[in-house]
Each structure stands twice: as structure tokens, then as C-alpha cells.
């Protein structure tokens, strides 16, 4: 068998490997903030204080303070703290009370008092694919900012029901439908392209029913391309929902509008590789279909007398179903 007979099998095998690589890696999309814009804008104002760690560049912390004056009798609860995770940001909100009398002594019985609301907003980068999103933070950083206690796992798997109770899913219920559908399309694509590769293998090395095997391989590759295209479309829907979701919806703090304007989204190399695999799937379907039809018969023109007509015999015709049945006997 000549090397050209293996070319289609090699091409589809490489497509299968690239497809599995694209669907199982996490670098489809990066969600982050324009750190330079945030730092430059806050440096010109007194709204917040920016702390840039010296041991890592994976995050920065923004601290804001807001005093609300009110009568002491209105303060009915002790100081409290709450955390909100809305990737790629994590906020810790602390509320404390205090007051001063006319003599300057601190006391709960003072006539004038205030409530101080402190926000610690940690902004970082997040990357993800069809079925999970991961925070680009080291474990020591997660412990430092308090995120490890709220979310012990670095990655968020959308297929688990217990993960669908986080802040993002409660604000955008459509994600609970888009993510499982996109993951199902990815799994179906891998199974179909693998089936096409196996069928093409048998069609290449078998002497019987080659046309049937090649047809199965062609249809499987075509369906794999459709499933991958649908999965990418659902992934675009997921990204659209996340972009339209307001940052820390229901919370108010001084730098919220600035952070909202600084959000950026960048597609990664896994996403580009997935689109390349879409075209490779369609090309694979065409290649298997051509092999199922077999080489065409070519005849020379009607030249001068004595000219010999050129003819190329179909390879598929050498193994007809009738001959296969005779070989079995």
C-alpha cells in the first residue's frame, strides 16, 4: 500500500488529537481587569488605596473606606464581615461602628456616632473552557486574601449541582443550562471523531466493505464538526451572559464603576485551536467521502488512429461485496 493511502488516516488521527487537546485544556477565554488603567485612575483620586504585592503579580488589592454618620441608637448590631466571590474579583466587606462624645471619649453612649464600611476588593485573572473556570491565583495568595475558606477548590466545575449555588449562577440562571449543553456537545464531538477514525482505520486496512466503513467515517466526521460548532456557539452564549452580568450586583462601593469599565475579555489559544478543529472535521468528512467513491475512471481523448485510451481502474471495484462473500467461503 502506498504512502498516499495512509495520508487521510494520518490527517484524521492528528485532527482527533488536536480536538481532544482543544476541548480538555482551559485556555479558551481569559477574564481580567486592565490593571494599569485601574492603578492610574485611582492614583489621581482619593477614593481608594491600592496595594500591589511585591511577591506576586497575580492580583492587586483595593481598599475603600466610607463613614456613615448616624445616631448611636440606630446601631443595633455588632460589627460583622461578609465575603462575595464574583470572578475575577473577590470582595470582603467589613462594617464597624464607632463614635465620639463632646469630650472626645469613645463610648456606646455618645450622642454622635458613625458606621464605617470597609471594602477590600481583590482583582485577578480567570481562565476557563466549556465546562469549568479557574482562578489564576497561587494557593498562598488564596489563603492570604481569604478566598481559600470560601472556595477551597481553584476551579469551578459547572456540571456539579452544588457548584450552581455560587454568586454568578444565582445572578445568571441561564448558565446552568448553557454550560451542560456545551459540555455535552464537546463530549459528543470527541466520541464522533473517534468513531470516524476507527471506521476509517478499518476501511483502510480491510479488503471487504471498505465503502461502508468510509461512509461511516465521513458521516461521523461531519457530525463531529456540527457538534463542535454548536458547542462553540453555546460557549459564546455563556461568555455573553457573563459580560452582561454586573460586577457585584446589589453591592455599592466607590470604585465599582471604574472596575466595571476596566473589565476585559481575551480569547486564548485553546479557542483558536477549537475553530481550527472545526474546519479539520469538515475536511475529514470530505476526504472519507472521496475515498468511499473511489478513483474515477479516466479515458483519453479520441486522438489519431492507433492512440491508446488511458484508463485507471477503480480500486474499490477490486473488492466488490460478491468477492468478499466468496473469500469468506
N, C-alpha and C positions, 0 to 999 in steps of 0.2 A: 504494500500500500504506500503511495507516495505521501510526501510530507504535506502537500496541499490538502489531502483528505483529512488530516488532523487539525487543520487551521481553524475550522469552525468550532471544534471541540475545545481547543485551547482558548479561543476567544470567549466562549460561554463560560468556561471554567474561571477565567480571570474576572469576568463580569460577576459571577457568583461570589467570589472572594471580596471584590470591591463593594458589592452590595451589602454583604454581611458586615464589613468594616464600617460602612457609612451608617447603617442602622443601629449598630451597637455602641458607637462612640458618642460622646456627649456634646461635641462641639458644633452643634447646629446653629445656636444663637447665643450671643453674649448680651446680657442686660447690665448696664452700669450707668455711672454718672460721669459727667465731664468735670473731673476733679479740679483741673486748672481753672475753669470758669467759676466753680464754687468758691475756691480759696481766694481768687482775685476779687470777686464780688463782696465777700464777707470782710476782706481786709479794708475795704473802703467804708465800711459801716461799723456801727457798734451793736448790731443786733445779736451777734453771737461770737463765741470764741472757738477757733479751730485748733485742734490738737492733731498734729501729724506725728505718728510714732517713728522712732529712729531705727527700730529693729525689723520693720517690715513695711512694704508699700502696698499691702493688700486692702487697707482700709484707712479712713480718717474718721475722726470723731468731732462732732459739732455739739457744743453745749450752749443752751439758751436759758435765760432766767427771766421770769416775769412775776412781778409783785402785784397782787390784787389787794387793795385796801378795803377793809370792811370791819364791822363791829365784832368784838370778841364773842358776843352771844350767838353770832351766826356760825361760829366754828363748833361743830358738834361732833367731829370725828378726829381720831388720831392721825398723825402723818402716815401716808401709805405710798406704795410703789407698784407700778404695773409695767409690763413689757408688751410690745406689739412687734410682731415679725411680719414685714412686708418686703420681701426680697425685691431688689438688692439693698435693703435697708433694715436696720433693727433699732428700735427706739425704746428707751427706758424713761418712763415718766414718773417723777417723784414730786409729791406735794407735802409741804411742811407749813406749819403755822408759827407765827411769832407776833410780838407786839412790844410797844414801849409806852410806859406811863409818862406823865408830865415830868416826873423826876428822873426819867431815863432808865428806870429799873425794869427788867423783863419780868413779866408776871402774866398769869392767865386772867387776872382780874383787871387788866389795863383797860382803859377806855378806848384807845386807838390800837388797832392791830392790822395785820396783813397776812395774806396767804402767798407763799412763794411757790411757783410751779417751775420745776426744773426739767428740762428735756435733754437727754443725751442721745443724739442720732448718729449711729454708726453706718456709714455708706461704704459699700464694697462692690464686687463684681459677681455676677451669677451666670452660669452657662448651663445649657440643657439641650435635650433632644425631644423625641416624640413622647416618651413615657416618664421622664424624670428631669428634675432641675437640681443643680448642685451649687452650693456656695463656695466661692473661691477664697476660702479662709483656712488658715492653719488651725490645728486643734488648740494650740496655746492661745491664739487670738480669740477663738470662740469661748474659751474659758475666761479670758480677760474681760470681754465685754458682756458676759453673762448669757450669751446665746446657747452655750452648751447645755445649760439647765433647761432651757425652754425647748430646744430641739437637739437631742443627743446625736442624731444622725446628720451627716453632712449633706446627704442627698435626699430629696423629697420624691418618693415614688407615688405617682398619681393613681396607680391601679389598686392600691390598698385602701379599703374603706376608711380605716382610722386616720389616713392622711388627708382625707377630704373635709376635715373639720378645722383646717387652718384658716387664717385670716383671708387669704386670697380666694379660696374656694367658697367661703361664706359670702364674699362680696361679688363673686362671679360664678354663679352656679352652672353656667354653660360649660365651664372647664371639666366638670365631672362627666360630661358626655363627649366632648371633643377629644380628650386625651385617650380614653379607652378605645374609641373608634380608630384614632390614628395608630395606636399600638397594634390593633387587630390587623390593620392594613399592612403594617410593616411585617408582622409575622406571616401573613398570607403571602406576601411578596417573596420572602425567603423560602417558604415551602414550595411555591410555584417555580421559582428559578432553579431550585434544587431538583425538582421533578423534571424540568426541561433538560437539565444537564445529564441526569441519569438516562432519560429516554434517548437523548442524542448519543450517549455512550453506547447503548445497546444498538441503536441504529447504525452507528459507525462500524462496529465490530461484528455485528450479526449478519448472516447471509440470508436470513428469512425475515419477512415482514418489516423490511427497512423503511418502506414508505409510511407505515403506520407509526413507527417509532418517531420518525422525523416530524410527522404531523402532530403528534402529541407534544414533542419538544417545542414546535412552533407555537401551538396554542398556549402552552404553559408560559413561555417567554412573553407572549403578548399580554396575557392576563397579569403576569408579574409587573409589567410596565404600567398597566392600568391601575393596579393596586398601589404601586409606589407613587404614581401621580396623584391618586386620591389621598394617600397619606400625607403628601406634601401640602396639598390643598387644606386638609384639616389642620396641619401644623401652622399654616398661615392664619387660619381662623383662630387658633389658640393665641398666636402672637398678637393678633389684632385685639382680642379681648384684653390681654394683659396690658397693651399700650393704652387702651381707653380707660383702664381702671385707675381711679385717682389714688395718689400716694397717701397712705394712712387716712383713708376716708373716715370722716367723723371726728378726726383729731385736728386741733388748731395749735400752731406754734409759729414763731416769727419767720422762720426760713422755709416754710413749706412751699411757697410759690417759686422761690429760687430753685429748690430741688426738683420741683415739677418741670421747670424749663430746662434743667440740666440733664434730664434722662435721655439716654441714647441707646440704640439697639444696633448691633452689628452681627451679620451672619458669618458663621465660621466655615472652616474647610470641610467639615462633615456635610454641611448643607449643599455646598458646591459639588461634592462627590456624589451625593444622592441624585442631583439633577443629571450628572454625567451617567449614572447607572440607569436612569430612565431611558435615555437615548440608546444605551447599550442593550437594554432589554428589547427595544423595538428592532434594533439591528439584528439581534439574535433570532427574533421571530422570523425576520425576512430570510436570514441565512438558512435556517432549518427548512423553511418553505421551499427555497430554491433547491436544496438537496433532496427534498421529497419529490420534486418534479423530475429530477434527474437532468443530465445534459441534453440539450436539444440536438436534433438531427440537422446537420448542415450539408447541403448539396451545392456543388459548384455550378457555375453558370453554363449555359449552353454555348460553349466555345466552338472552336474549329473542329472538324471531324477528327476523331481519334483522341479528343481530350477526355481525361478521366475525371468523373464526378467524385468530389471529395465527400466522404460520409463519416460521421462519427457515431458509433453505435452507443445507445443509451446504456449506462452502467446498471441502472435499475432493472432494465429488461433482462439482464443476465440471471437474476434471481426472481423469477415470477412465482406467485403463490403455488402454481401447479408443480414447479420444480421443487419447492420447499417441501410439499407433501410427499413427493417421490423420495426425497432424501431421507425423510423420517422412516419410510418403509425400508 
